[in-house]
Amino acid sequence: MTSALLALVRATPEADPAILDAAEAAFLDYGIRRTSMGEVAKRAGISPATLYRRFAQKNDLVLAVGLREVRRFIAAVDASVAAADGAEEQLVTMFVAFSQGLLGHQLFHRLLDTEPETMLPLLTVHGAPVLALGTEYVAGHLRRLQERGELPDYDVTPIAEAVARVALSLALTPQTSIPLEGRGAEVFAREYVSYVCRLPR
């Protein structure tokens, strides 16, 4: 199921970018709850009727914006990892891109601050789909390293889930003694993440 979910996120084409841009800007300004479809239509330069033809209800629009943000986030991490040479550099880069990407994501933190009653359940008690997506993403990278003989043969899923859980926890509670800024995140990842993933030394 997780593979299908990740594949769906990767494959979903970006549609109606002007509408999604308008919705994202409104969500940043007002939050989701206080943003009306009329406000999004006005910002997109279209009529409310046109907006409702594209998105039958507000929840559909919220989902579309969310999927685009996840897709962009994954694409950014993919690009960072692809530019790194060797297993250690890829693991370090993946952790740094994940942690700093989440910590710096404006919409994510805007909604956590203003609408915690909506966001927190989706990321905690009902957060299984989010964890599943993160786990499969990390596991996919680990499996590719195994296929190239750069990691030993072991079940990557528990380790990938642990990494995904740490990343989500850091995003929800960024106050930490773990260094996440600048070179500190890279040093931490090189020392600990590589060890957890059993990188040969």
Secondary structure, DSSP 4 states (H G I P E B T S, - for coil): -HHHHHHHHHHPPP--HHHHHHHHHHHHHH-STT--HHHHHHHHTS-HHHHHHH-SSHHHHHHHHHHHHHHHHHHHHHHHHHTS-HHHHHHHHHHHHHHHHHHT-HHHHHHHHH-HHHHHHHHTTT-HHHHHHHHHHHHHHHHHHHHTTSS-SS-HHHHHHHHHHHHHHHHH----SS--STHHHHHHIIIIIHHHTT---
